[in-house]
């Protein structure tokens, strides 16, 4: 399994750089009577599964992850939200520099062999949301999830978290099924991503999305 984090910088032109850990950064301009600078940070975690990698893994002496089969659900309840993973996730943080100063991106990752769970979030400066359109940011995040995984969208619906509204999308690539939920809570953008090698098993990720709640 290959885990990609993507950084994308856009200033009229755009460029990509892929490596095992990449961050997705989007910078843009918008004209409102005069050219105003709009910066927005879009971080996406994308996984790509390959059958050859699965076979290669099975042919090694690597022991299966027994913990993922027996572990109890693990609730993350911190930093203004709660969510339940099937077992304890790994937590990472990345600090990035921008015209608005340093920003931190946090992401929680759980790898259960044939499936992966991710929750990623970062805070946007209020001025970015005032100048931009939050729904356009959400749509851009989803578009790049589809682009980077070479997936075809199979359906999109409203993602309701309490009374808050985001977007939930289902998609398929050659080797994986994908479900992604993207939502703003205040000025914080949350991304939940579930991916599974078994294309008929996206329902397994439903509890993950339903468990996500803002802190009271």
FIDODO-846985 format. One record per residue: residue number from 1; residue in one letter; y, x negated, z negated of N, C-alpha, C in turn; chain. Coordinates in Angstrom, 3 decimals, always signed. Last residue first. Layout:
# residues N
NUM/A/Y/X/Z/Y/X/Z/Y/X/Z/A
...
This chain:
# residues 216
216/X/+19.447/+18.871/-22.152/+20.239/+19.973/-22.704/+21.477/+19.439/-23.417/A
215/X/+18.974/+17.011/-19.141/+18.966/+17.092/-20.605/+19.842/+18.241/-21.059/A
214/X/+17.384/+18.532/-16.285/+18.500/+17.815/-16.919/+18.417/+17.972/-18.423/A
213/X/+13.952/+18.063/-15.303/+15.001/+18.891/-15.904/+16.157/+18.014/-16.368/A
212/X/+10.883/+18.197/-13.660/+12.182/+17.519/-13.732/+13.259/+18.472/-14.237/A
211/X/+8.590/+19.633/-13.235/+8.835/+19.120/-14.590/+10.221/+18.506/-14.752/A
210/X/+8.423/+20.190/-10.560/+8.758/+21.288/-11.470/+9.116/+20.794/-12.861/A
209/X/+7.612/+17.709/-9.560/+8.925/+18.246/-9.200/+9.362/+19.354/-10.155/A
208/X/+5.057/+17.529/-10.781/+6.046/+16.460/-10.939/+7.452/+16.991/-10.657/A
207/X/+3.683/+19.719/-9.823/+4.025/+19.671/-11.246/+5.085/+18.614/-11.533/A
206/X/+3.284/+19.003/-7.104/+4.169/+20.110/-7.478/+4.609/+20.042/-8.935/A
205/X/+1.500/+17.125/-6.215/+2.789/+16.649/-6.692/+3.705/+17.735/-7.207/A
204/X/-0.618/+18.524/-5.251/-0.828/+17.744/-6.471/+0.491/+17.251/-7.051/A
203/X/+0.149/+19.484/-2.840/+0.253/+20.399/-3.972/+0.061/+19.660/-5.288/A
202/X/-0.548/+17.557/-1.035/+0.824/+17.542/-1.535/+1.001/+18.455/-2.735/A
201/X/-3.057/+17.291/+0.176/-2.969/+17.183/-1.279/-1.544/+17.143/-1.821/A
200/X/-3.751/+16.989/+2.769/-3.838/+18.344/+2.235/-3.570/+18.385/+0.734/A
199/X/-3.647/+14.303/+3.361/-2.581/+15.160/+3.868/-2.620/+16.584/+3.323/A
198/X/-3.975/+11.713/+1.283/-4.706/+12.907/+1.701/-3.707/+13.991/+2.089/A
197/X/-2.154/+9.856/+0.395/-2.937/+9.532/+1.588/-3.669/+10.749/+2.137/A
196/X/+1.070/+10.866/-0.652/-0.375/+10.948/-0.832/-1.076/+10.633/+0.477/A
195/X/+4.042/+10.780/-2.595/+3.350/+10.477/-1.352/+1.853/+10.376/-1.616/A
194/X/+7.114/+11.963/-3.774/+5.660/+11.957/-3.981/+5.003/+11.707/-2.633/A
193/X/+10.217/+11.373/-5.237/+9.387/+11.195/-4.050/+7.917/+11.166/-4.466/A
192/X/+13.400/+12.330/-6.155/+11.997/+12.357/-6.553/+11.163/+12.292/-5.282/A
191/X/+16.549/+11.240/-6.928/+15.585/+11.354/-5.843/+14.178/+11.310/-6.431/A
190/X/+19.779/+12.157/-7.998/+18.371/+11.944/-8.332/+17.535/+12.111/-7.071/A
189/X/+23.021/+11.119/-8.562/+22.077/+11.522/-7.529/+20.663/+11.149/-7.955/A
188/X/+25.628/+12.239/-10.581/+24.412/+11.418/-10.509/+23.455/+11.983/-9.463/A
187/X/+27.769/+13.774/-11.238/+27.979/+12.728/-10.229/+26.766/+11.810/-10.081/A
186/X/+25.915/+16.645/-11.732/+27.234/+16.060/-11.940/+27.436/+15.000/-10.861/A
185/X/+23.233/+15.998/-10.021/+23.554/+16.616/-11.301/+24.814/+15.926/-11.783/A
184/X/+21.976/+16.429/-6.778/+23.062/+15.914/-7.601/+23.117/+16.703/-8.903/A
183/X/+18.757/+15.745/-5.414/+19.684/+16.663/-6.063/+20.765/+15.890/-6.811/A
182/X/+15.808/+15.898/-3.555/+17.061/+15.169/-3.760/+18.091/+16.142/-4.313/A
181/X/+12.377/+15.390/-3.189/+13.413/+16.273/-3.709/+14.650/+15.454/-4.030/A
180/X/+9.722/+15.093/-0.913/+10.894/+14.469/-1.527/+11.878/+15.541/-1.969/A
179/X/+6.470/+14.325/+0.037/+7.348/+15.378/-0.486/+8.495/+14.683/-1.206/A
178/X/+4.225/+13.376/+2.563/+5.402/+13.047/+1.764/+6.078/+14.325/+1.290/A
177/X/+1.155/+11.881/+3.534/+1.977/+13.075/+3.378/+3.063/+12.790/+2.353/A
176/X/+0.111/+9.269/+5.753/+0.543/+9.744/+4.450/+1.295/+11.066/+4.561/A
175/X/-0.267/+8.105/+8.227/-1.213/+7.780/+7.161/-0.893/+8.413/+5.818/A
174/X/+1.680/+9.094/+9.970/+0.307/+8.883/+10.437/-0.679/+8.772/+9.284/A
173/X/+3.492/+11.535/+7.977/+3.429/+10.354/+8.834/+1.968/+10.161/+9.235/A
172/X/+5.132/+14.551/+7.203/+3.874/+13.853/+7.452/+4.119/+12.641/+8.331/A
171/X/+6.929/+16.375/+4.613/+6.827/+15.638/+5.870/+5.466/+14.973/+5.977/A
170/X/+9.131/+18.581/+2.949/+7.757/+18.138/+3.174/+7.687/+17.450/+4.532/A
169/X/+11.929/+18.586/+0.727/+11.401/+18.473/+2.085/+9.946/+18.018/+2.052/A
168/X/+14.516/+20.136/-0.991/+13.126/+19.689/-1.077/+12.551/+19.681/+0.331/A
167/X/+17.747/+19.769/-2.371/+16.923/+19.997/-1.184/+15.545/+19.381/-1.393/A
166/X/+19.422/+21.563/-4.979/+19.263/+20.383/-4.152/+18.423/+20.746/-2.943/A
165/X/+21.283/+23.199/-7.457/+20.614/+23.281/-6.165/+20.596/+21.928/-5.460/A
164/X/+20.958/+24.489/-10.798/+21.471/+23.505/-9.853/+20.630/+23.509/-8.577/A
163/X/+19.956/+25.953/-12.818/+20.835/+26.667/-11.885/+21.406/+25.738/-10.818/A
162/X/+16.956/+24.283/-12.877/+17.771/+25.219/-13.650/+18.644/+25.986/-12.660/A
161/X/+16.800/+23.287/-9.799/+16.578/+22.682/-11.110/+17.518/+23.388/-12.069/A
160/X/+15.544/+23.984/-6.665/+16.276/+24.527/-7.807/+15.845/+23.826/-9.085/A
159/X/+15.852/+23.172/-3.509/+15.221/+22.609/-4.700/+16.059/+23.026/-5.901/A
158/X/+15.236/+24.988/-0.566/+16.141/+24.711/-1.675/+15.340/+24.193/-2.866/A
157/X/+13.330/+23.288/+2.002/+13.730/+24.434/+1.202/+14.676/+24.000/+0.094/A
156/X/+11.595/+22.498/+4.953/+12.671/+22.163/+4.026/+13.059/+23.433/+3.281/A
155/X/+8.908/+20.985/+6.803/+9.542/+22.126/+6.149/+10.575/+21.669/+5.146/A
154/X/+8.093/+18.761/+8.076/+7.268/+19.953/+8.230/+7.884/+21.186/+7.584/A
153/X/+9.280/+15.913/+9.792/+9.553/+16.958/+8.803/+8.729/+18.199/+9.108/A
152/X/+7.419/+13.042/+10.239/+7.918/+14.255/+10.882/+8.103/+15.329/+9.827/A
151/X/+8.146/+9.564/+9.570/+7.518/+10.849/+9.265/+8.182/+11.983/+10.037/A
150/X/+8.730/+6.896/+9.263/+8.325/+7.387/+10.583/+7.607/+8.728/+10.445/A
149/X/+9.845/+6.070/+6.987/+8.400/+6.296/+6.915/+7.830/+6.756/+8.257/A
148/X/+12.492/+5.924/+7.797/+11.822/+4.707/+7.348/+10.309/+4.864/+7.247/A
147/X/+13.105/+8.603/+8.511/+13.218/+7.508/+9.476/+12.379/+6.312/+9.057/A
146/X/+12.728/+10.043/+6.132/+11.932/+10.368/+7.314/+11.937/+9.214/+8.314/A
145/X/+14.663/+8.785/+4.557/+13.270/+8.803/+4.110/+12.366/+9.049/+5.321/A
144/X/+16.904/+9.423/+6.067/+16.444/+8.038/+6.049/+15.052/+7.885/+5.451/A
143/X/+17.162/+12.156/+5.635/+17.016/+11.650/+7.004/+16.470/+10.230/+7.012/A
142/X/+17.588/+12.185/+2.862/+16.353/+12.741/+3.417/+16.103/+12.213/+4.826/A
141/X/+20.151/+11.001/+2.767/+19.027/+10.401/+2.049/+17.709/+10.880/+2.648/A
140/X/+21.624/+12.876/+4.250/+21.478/+11.508/+4.726/+20.328/+10.779/+4.065/A
139/X/+21.521/+15.134/+2.628/+20.897/+15.189/+3.953/+20.679/+13.786/+4.518/A
138/X/+23.017/+14.114/+0.441/+21.621/+14.525/+0.266/+20.893/+14.536/+1.606/A
137/X/+25.492/+13.774/+1.740/+24.812/+12.620/+1.151/+23.326/+12.925/+0.972/A
136/X/+26.052/+16.402/+2.388/+25.872/+15.437/+3.468/+25.170/+14.178/+2.964/A
135/X/+26.381/+17.446/-0.158/+25.238/+17.890/+0.639/+24.987/+16.956/+1.816/A
134/X/+28.789/+16.156/-1.026/+27.499/+15.876/-1.676/+26.288/+16.298/-0.847/A
133/X/+31.099/+14.673/+0.949/+30.410/+15.956/+0.818/+29.035/+15.692/+0.208/A
132/X/+34.002/+12.761/-0.142/+32.854/+13.058/+0.692/+32.303/+14.450/+0.447/A
131/X/+36.044/+12.710/-1.957/+36.344/+12.401/-0.567/+35.216/+12.810/+0.367/A
130/X/+34.690/+13.406/-4.289/+35.888/+14.150/-3.910/+36.219/+13.937/-2.437/A
129/X/+32.724/+11.518/-4.421/+32.316/+12.901/-4.201/+33.505/+13.767/-3.815/A
128/X/+34.267/+9.262/-4.876/+33.394/+9.304/-3.716/+32.993/+10.733/-3.389/A
127/X/+35.478/+9.775/-7.297/+36.318/+9.760/-6.096/+35.475/+9.822/-4.832/A
126/X/+33.439/+9.486/-9.175/+33.917/+10.830/-8.850/+34.714/+10.848/-7.546/A
125/X/+30.838/+7.219/-8.310/+32.203/+7.437/-8.787/+32.706/+8.807/-8.322/A
124/X/+27.452/+8.089/-8.987/+28.499/+7.943/-7.984/+29.862/+8.068/-8.653/A
123/X/+24.582/+6.617/-10.398/+25.808/+7.387/-10.592/+26.815/+7.063/-9.500/A
122/X/+21.146/+7.022/-9.447/+22.332/+6.189/-9.634/+23.547/+7.102/-9.734/A
121/X/+17.530/+7.073/-9.526/+18.855/+7.675/-9.693/+19.932/+6.616/-9.806/A
120/X/+14.241/+8.050/-8.713/+15.310/+7.069/-8.545/+16.637/+7.765/-8.834/A
119/X/+10.836/+8.288/-9.160/+12.111/+8.920/-9.486/+13.171/+7.824/-9.461/A
118/X/+7.706/+8.595/-7.542/+8.934/+7.844/-7.778/+10.047/+8.776/-8.239/A
117/X/+4.241/+8.148/-7.175/+5.316/+8.987/-7.691/+6.541/+8.101/-7.932/A
116/X/+1.525/+8.002/-4.895/+2.605/+7.358/-5.628/+3.659/+8.387/-6.006/A
115/X/-2.014/+7.724/-4.239/-0.774/+8.490/-4.350/+0.250/+7.709/-5.162/A
114/X/-4.241/+6.167/-4.313/-3.984/+6.907/-3.077/-2.718/+7.746/-3.135/A
113/X/-3.238/+4.522/-6.869/-4.132/+4.188/-5.764/-3.772/+4.956/-4.487/A
112/X/-0.885/+5.430/-8.253/-2.229/+5.896/-8.587/-3.170/+5.724/-7.396/A
111/X/+1.944/+4.155/-9.451/+1.013/+3.940/-8.347/-0.380/+4.329/-8.803/A
110/X/+5.118/+5.117/-10.244/+3.726/+5.223/-10.680/+2.831/+5.136/-9.455/A
109/X/+8.368/+4.173/-11.174/+7.326/+4.153/-10.155/+5.947/+4.250/-10.801/A
108/X/+11.779/+4.722/-11.414/+10.503/+4.825/-12.124/+9.413/+4.975/-11.062/A
107/X/+14.887/+3.055/-11.209/+13.797/+3.780/-10.577/+12.507/+3.628/-11.375/A
106/X/+18.434/+2.874/-11.161/+17.186/+2.834/-11.923/+16.107/+3.587/-11.165/A
105/X/+21.205/+1.014/-10.333/+20.221/+1.951/-9.800/+18.944/+1.784/-10.606/A
104/X/+24.548/+0.532/-11.243/+23.139/+0.301/-11.545/+22.286/+1.410/-10.952/A
103/X/+27.376/-1.138/-9.915/+26.641/+0.095/-10.178/+25.180/-0.249/-10.394/A
102/X/+30.593/-2.644/-10.086/+29.145/-2.745/-10.193/+28.531/-1.388/-10.511/A
101/X/+33.184/-1.362/-7.857/+32.668/-2.104/-8.994/+31.151/-2.139/-9.004/A
100/X/+33.820/-0.169/-5.540/+34.091/+0.604/-6.748/+33.581/-0.109/-7.996/A
99/X/+32.913/-1.752/-3.579/+34.357/-1.670/-3.722/+34.759/-0.912/-4.979/A
98/X/+30.038/-3.161/-5.303/+30.690/-2.364/-4.278/+32.193/-2.405/-4.495/A
97/X/+26.891/-4.524/-6.233/+28.347/-4.631/-6.195/+28.893/-3.775/-5.063/A
96/X/+24.142/-3.422/-8.267/+24.751/-3.699/-6.972/+26.263/-3.773/-7.115/A
95/X/+21.199/-3.900/-10.068/+22.656/-3.820/-10.137/+23.233/-4.240/-8.793/A
94/X/+18.280/-2.129/-10.749/+18.944/-3.021/-9.814/+20.445/-2.820/-9.971/A
93/X/+15.362/-1.741/-12.726/+16.795/-1.506/-12.542/+17.353/-2.554/-11.593/A
92/X/+12.269/-0.004/-13.370/+13.027/-1.140/-12.859/+14.489/-0.749/-12.705/A
91/X/+9.270/+0.916/-14.944/+10.715/+1.139/-14.828/+11.387/-0.139/-14.350/A
90/X/+6.207/+2.516/-14.232/+6.922/+1.248/-14.370/+8.401/+1.521/-14.127/A
89/X/+4.911/+5.397/-16.061/+5.427/+4.687/-14.888/+5.994/+3.320/-15.248/A
88/X/+1.948/+6.685/-17.489/+3.190/+5.947/-17.737/+3.650/+5.185/-16.492/A
87/X/+0.861/+9.587/-15.595/+0.660/+8.540/-16.598/+1.941/+7.713/-16.662/A
86/X/+2.052/+11.692/-14.204/+0.646/+11.796/-14.600/+0.234/+10.746/-15.625/A
85/X/+5.345/+12.337/-15.589/+4.472/+11.618/-14.662/+3.019/+11.816/-15.110/A
84/X/+7.915/+14.568/-16.070/+6.561/+14.231/-16.506/+5.796/+13.571/-15.359/A
83/X/+11.291/+14.182/-17.159/+10.334/+14.415/-16.086/+8.972/+13.952/-16.583/A
82/X/+14.724/+14.690/-18.041/+13.323/+14.536/-18.430/+12.448/+14.850/-17.224/A
81/X/+17.992/+13.183/-18.498/+17.008/+13.981/-17.775/+15.642/+13.819/-18.423/A
80/X/+19.763/+11.428/-19.794/+20.267/+12.689/-19.262/+19.283/+13.529/-18.486/A
79/X/+18.362/+9.184/-20.722/+19.432/+9.026/-19.733/+19.829/+10.329/-19.046/A
78/X/+15.072/+10.642/-21.193/+16.150/+9.710/-21.500/+17.216/+9.770/-20.416/A
77/X/+11.975/+10.989/-21.122/+13.038/+11.856/-21.644/+14.177/+10.959/-22.110/A
76/X/+9.018/+11.186/-19.476/+10.225/+10.367/-19.573/+11.350/+11.301/-20.006/A
75/X/+5.763/+11.785/-20.484/+7.096/+12.368/-20.307/+8.173/+11.304/-20.476/A
74/X/+2.678/+11.549/-19.009/+3.688/+10.774/-19.730/+5.066/+11.365/-19.430/A
73/X/-0.681/+12.711/-19.326/+0.664/+12.833/-18.763/+1.691/+12.137/-19.648/A
72/X/-3.147/+10.149/-20.070/-2.541/+11.458/-20.288/-1.175/+11.505/-19.623/A
71/X/-5.557/+8.380/-18.078/-4.327/+8.449/-18.866/-3.823/+9.882/-18.977/A
70/X/-7.718/+8.195/-16.390/-7.956/+8.702/-17.732/-6.682/+8.906/-18.547/A
69/X/-6.931/+7.190/-13.978/-7.851/+8.320/-13.966/-7.966/+8.964/-15.344/A
68/X/-5.342/+5.041/-14.542/-4.700/+6.163/-13.880/-5.591/+7.396/-13.877/A
67/X/-7.213/+3.287/-15.627/-6.210/+3.878/-16.515/-5.577/+5.101/-15.884/A
66/X/-8.653/+2.288/-13.554/-9.283/+3.304/-14.387/-8.269/+4.008/-15.272/A
65/X/-8.148/+1.240/-10.664/-7.233/+1.502/-11.772/-7.784/+2.637/-12.619/A
64/X/-10.909/-0.848/-9.740/-10.097/+0.351/-9.619/-9.238/+0.546/-10.854/A
63/X/-10.636/-4.389/-9.393/-11.215/-3.248/-10.078/-10.326/-2.029/-9.903/A
62/X/-11.124/-6.471/-6.633/-10.160/-5.791/-7.484/-10.795/-4.551/-8.099/A
61/X/-12.590/-7.861/-4.883/-13.179/-7.696/-6.205/-12.238/-6.996/-7.166/A
60/X/-12.304/-6.082/-1.714/-12.036/-7.182/-2.635/-12.719/-6.903/-3.958/A
59/X/-12.644/-3.817/-0.270/-13.564/-4.915/-0.006/-13.334/-6.123/-0.896/A
58/X/-10.582/-2.151/-0.935/-11.911/-1.786/-1.413/-12.917/-2.912/-1.210/A
57/X/-8.493/-3.381/+0.390/-8.471/-3.341/-1.061/-9.864/-3.058/-1.606/A
56/X/-9.228/-2.901/+3.009/-9.147/-4.280/+2.539/-9.176/-4.336/+1.028/A
55/X/-9.006/-0.156/+3.096/-10.322/-0.768/+3.280/-10.328/-2.193/+2.745/A
54/X/-6.240/+0.075/+2.710/-7.146/+0.700/+1.752/-8.533/+0.071/+1.853/A
53/X/-5.305/-1.228/+4.946/-5.017/-1.801/+3.643/-5.940/-1.224/+2.590/A
52/X/-6.168/+0.508/+6.919/-6.699/-0.851/+6.895/-6.456/-1.500/+5.555/A
51/X/-4.676/+2.765/+6.403/-6.123/+2.815/+6.179/-6.696/+1.412/+6.089/A
50/X/-1.629/+2.517/+4.619/-2.407/+2.233/+5.819/-3.887/+2.218/+5.479/A
49/X/+1.445/+4.018/+3.641/+0.033/+3.792/+3.365/-0.688/+3.453/+4.669/A
48/X/+4.546/+3.309/+2.519/+3.773/+3.439/+3.727/+2.329/+3.073/+3.388/A
47/X/+7.262/+4.728/+0.714/+5.964/+4.074/+0.714/+5.274/+4.301/+2.052/A
46/X/+10.590/+4.301/-0.275/+9.670/+4.785/+0.747/+8.363/+4.017/+0.666/A
45/X/+13.298/+5.255/-2.072/+12.050/+4.500/-2.178/+11.076/+5.118/-1.181/A
44/X/+16.733/+4.921/-1.501/+15.511/+5.642/-1.190/+14.328/+4.731/-1.462/A
43/X/+20.082/+5.388/-2.266/+18.876/+4.577/-2.470/+17.643/+5.431/-2.272/A
42/X/+23.182/+5.294/-1.198/+21.992/+6.093/-0.974/+20.785/+5.191/-1.161/A
41/X/+26.461/+5.433/-2.048/+25.231/+4.672/-2.283/+24.054/+5.599/-2.131/A
40/X/+29.427/+5.423/-0.151/+28.388/+6.156/-0.870/+27.114/+5.344/-0.917/A
39/X/+32.861/+5.422/+0.371/+31.670/+4.613/+0.115/+30.652/+5.482/-0.585/A
38/X/+35.413/+5.864/+2.545/+34.426/+6.565/+1.714/+33.201/+5.684/+1.579/A
37/X/+38.781/+5.475/+3.233/+37.504/+4.799/+3.016/+36.628/+5.631/+2.101/A
36/X/+40.565/+7.204/+5.702/+40.276/+6.993/+4.282/+38.903/+6.373/+4.154/A
35/X/+42.935/+7.204/+8.112/+41.572/+6.725/+7.855/+41.419/+6.429/+6.376/A
34/X/+44.699/+10.308/+7.921/+44.668/+8.860/+8.096/+43.264/+8.414/+7.744/A
33/X/+43.836/+12.952/+8.100/+45.208/+12.597/+8.459/+45.356/+11.095/+8.673/A
32/X/+41.082/+11.721/+7.345/+41.748/+12.908/+6.829/+43.234/+12.603/+6.943/A
31/X/+38.232/+10.250/+8.542/+39.645/+10.445/+8.830/+40.112/+11.769/+8.243/A
30/X/+36.087/+7.952/+6.884/+36.349/+9.334/+7.245/+37.836/+9.499/+7.483/A
29/X/+33.528/+5.519/+6.836/+34.934/+5.852/+6.923/+35.073/+7.298/+7.361/A
28/X/+30.941/+4.126/+4.643/+31.488/+4.811/+5.800/+32.972/+5.038/+5.734/A
27/X/+27.912/+2.721/+3.705/+29.357/+2.639/+3.562/+29.979/+3.255/+4.792/A
26/X/+24.933/+2.718/+1.885/+25.647/+3.349/+2.983/+27.140/+3.278/+2.726/A
25/X/+22.022/+1.038/+1.239/+23.447/+1.145/+0.920/+24.181/+1.693/+2.120/A
24/X/+19.000/+0.656/-0.231/+19.647/+1.385/+0.847/+21.109/+1.639/+0.476/A
23/X/+17.291/-2.416/-0.728/+18.072/-1.299/-1.258/+18.829/-0.661/-0.136/A
22/X/+13.987/-3.679/-0.762/+15.272/-3.558/-0.075/+16.009/-2.394/-0.711/A
21/X/+11.295/-5.594/-1.118/+12.217/-4.815/-1.930/+13.568/-4.833/-1.266/A
20/X/+10.078/-6.625/+1.115/+9.275/-5.858/+0.168/+10.135/-5.059/-0.781/A
19/X/+12.410/-5.857/+3.705/+11.559/-6.817/+3.024/+10.809/-6.013/+1.984/A
18/X/+14.644/-5.269/+6.367/+13.484/-4.855/+5.598/+12.855/-6.060/+4.936/A
17/X/+17.817/-4.336/+7.097/+17.000/-5.502/+6.778/+15.869/-5.023/+5.916/A
16/X/+20.020/-2.969/+9.518/+18.906/-2.866/+8.588/+18.400/-4.245/+8.228/A
15/X/+23.313/-1.828/+10.098/+22.263/-2.825/+10.233/+21.222/-2.580/+9.171/A
14/X/+25.789/-0.115/+12.079/+24.903/-0.245/+10.928/+23.876/-1.329/+11.190/A
13/X/+29.304/+0.492/+12.656/+27.996/+0.001/+13.086/+27.087/-0.044/+11.869/A
12/X/+30.977/+1.910/+10.822/+30.988/+2.178/+12.252/+29.666/+1.719/+12.871/A
11/X/+29.390/+0.686/+8.619/+30.836/+0.632/+8.808/+31.074/+0.713/+10.305/A
10/X/+26.714/+0.763/+6.436/+27.275/+1.399/+7.626/+28.789/+1.310/+7.614/A
9/X/+23.727/-0.632/+5.343/+25.181/-0.699/+5.274/+25.761/-0.174/+6.567/A
8/X/+20.927/-0.010/+3.433/+21.527/+0.256/+4.734/+23.030/+0.222/+4.587/A
7/X/+17.984/-1.030/+2.036/+19.448/-1.076/+1.948/+20.004/-0.937/+3.338/A
6/X/+15.095/+0.359/+0.561/+15.873/+0.135/+1.764/+17.355/+0.017/+1.492/A
5/X/+11.904/-0.611/-0.425/+13.198/-0.078/-0.873/+14.161/-0.478/+0.219/A
4/X/+8.503/+0.002/+0.083/+9.757/-0.453/+0.655/+10.918/+0.201/-0.072/A
3/X/+5.307/-1.000/-0.541/+6.444/-0.284/-1.117/+7.715/-0.866/-0.545/A
2/X/+2.177/-0.509/+0.788/+3.392/-1.297/+0.870/+4.542/-0.458/+0.363/A
1/X/-1.177/-0.840/+0.000/+0.000/+0.000/+0.000/+1.237/-0.883/+0.000/A
